[in-house]
């Protein structure tokens, strides 16, 4: 029980906008499925940069579906504040 208490405490350290997204497991599963599809279809990458580029493109492709997630816009804004405008573009929302 005490081992799991640390997970709960760290969960509540996130802002409420992010907690809503974290416990929306459909979004997480959708992203995981997109990344699994990428790695299943292409098992060998010539170098590390090609892996990063492929993952970036896969995440961008999955992100098209994320606009339907409830409470996603406030979470994106929190991510943008935390990680910077260049890392998390929110144009078009």
C-alpha contacts under 8 A as a table, 3 or more apart, distances in Angstrom:
res1	aa1	res2	aa2	distance
1	X	4	X	5.44
1	X	5	X	6.47
2	X	5	X	5.00
2	X	6	X	7.12
3	X	6	X	6.02
3	X	7	X	7.61
4	X	7	X	5.27
4	X	8	X	6.61
5	X	8	X	5.14
5	X	9	X	6.17
6	X	9	X	5.14
6	X	10	X	6.14
7	X	10	X	5.24
7	X	11	X	6.13
8	X	11	X	5.01
8	X	12	X	6.48
9	X	12	X	5.35
9	X	13	X	6.69
10	X	13	X	5.17
10	X	14	X	7.38
11	X	14	X	5.90
11	X	19	X	7.25
12	X	15	X	7.45
12	X	19	X	7.57
14	X	18	X	6.15
14	X	19	X	6.14
15	X	18	X	5.42
15	X	19	X	6.31
16	X	19	X	4.99
16	X	20	X	6.34
17	X	20	X	5.52
17	X	21	X	6.90
17	X	71	X	7.09
17	X	74	X	6.04
17	X	75	X	5.04
17	X	78	X	7.37
18	X	21	X	5.18
18	X	22	X	6.13
18	X	75	X	5.31
18	X	78	X	7.47
19	X	22	X	4.95
19	X	23	X	6.26
20	X	23	X	5.68
20	X	24	X	6.43
20	X	71	X	7.10
21	X	24	X	5.06
21	X	25	X	7.91
21	X	27	X	7.72
21	X	71	X	7.20
21	X	72	X	6.89
21	X	75	X	7.06
22	X	25	X	6.83
22	X	28	X	7.79
24	X	27	X	5.99
24	X	28	X	7.15
25	X	28	X	4.99
25	X	29	X	5.98
26	X	29	X	5.06
26	X	30	X	5.98
27	X	30	X	5.06
27	X	31	X	6.33
27	X	66	X	7.13
27	X	69	X	7.35
28	X	31	X	5.23
28	X	32	X	6.16
29	X	32	X	4.96
29	X	33	X	6.00
30	X	33	X	5.15
30	X	34	X	6.31
30	X	62	X	7.38
31	X	34	X	5.11
31	X	35	X	6.28
31	X	59	X	6.99
31	X	62	X	6.17
32	X	35	X	5.15
32	X	36	X	6.01
33	X	36	X	5.02
33	X	37	X	6.06
34	X	37	X	5.14
34	X	38	X	6.40
34	X	58	X	6.48
34	X	59	X	7.49
34	X	62	X	6.54
35	X	38	X	5.06
35	X	39	X	6.33
35	X	55	X	6.94
35	X	58	X	6.44
35	X	59	X	7.52
36	X	39	X	5.17
36	X	40	X	5.85
37	X	40	X	5.14
37	X	41	X	6.16
38	X	41	X	5.50
38	X	42	X	6.17
38	X	54	X	7.73
38	X	55	X	7.75
38	X	58	X	7.08
39	X	42	X	5.14
39	X	43	X	5.52
40	X	43	X	6.13
42	X	45	X	7.41
45	X	48	X	7.37
45	X	50	X	6.24
45	X	51	X	6.23
46	X	50	X	6.63
47	X	50	X	5.55
47	X	51	X	6.85
48	X	51	X	5.17
48	X	52	X	6.40
49	X	52	X	5.08
49	X	53	X	6.13
50	X	53	X	5.08
50	X	54	X	6.02
51	X	54	X	5.14
51	X	55	X	6.09
52	X	55	X	5.17
52	X	56	X	6.01
53	X	56	X	5.03
53	X	57	X	6.18
54	X	57	X	5.18
54	X	58	X	6.12
55	X	58	X	4.98
55	X	59	X	6.08
56	X	59	X	5.19
56	X	60	X	6.16
57	X	60	X	4.98
57	X	61	X	6.11
58	X	61	X	5.03
58	X	62	X	6.21
59	X	62	X	5.01
59	X	63	X	5.95
60	X	63	X	4.94
60	X	64	X	6.84
61	X	64	X	5.72
61	X	65	X	7.87
62	X	65	X	5.71
62	X	66	X	6.93
63	X	66	X	4.91
63	X	67	X	7.27
64	X	67	X	6.46
65	X	68	X	6.19
65	X	69	X	7.95
66	X	69	X	5.41
66	X	72	X	7.30
67	X	72	X	6.65
67	X	73	X	7.71
67	X	93	X	7.87
68	X	72	X	7.78
69	X	72	X	5.51
71	X	74	X	5.93
71	X	75	X	6.63
72	X	75	X	5.11
72	X	76	X	6.09
73	X	76	X	5.08
73	X	77	X	6.31
73	X	93	X	7.12
74	X	77	X	5.09
74	X	78	X	6.35
75	X	78	X	5.05
75	X	79	X	6.19
76	X	79	X	4.96
76	X	80	X	6.05
76	X	88	X	7.23
76	X	90	X	6.79
77	X	80	X	4.95
77	X	81	X	6.29
77	X	90	X	7.32
78	X	81	X	5.14
78	X	82	X	6.19
79	X	82	X	5.02
79	X	83	X	5.84
79	X	84	X	7.61
79	X	88	X	6.68
80	X	83	X	5.31
80	X	84	X	4.91
80	X	85	X	5.29
80	X	87	X	7.16
80	X	88	X	5.19
80	X	89	X	7.21
80	X	90	X	7.79
81	X	84	X	5.54
81	X	85	X	7.23
83	X	87	X	6.13
83	X	88	X	7.00
84	X	87	X	5.58
84	X	88	X	6.53
85	X	88	X	5.41
85	X	89	X	5.73
85	X	90	X	7.98
86	X	89	X	6.08
90	X	93	X	6.09
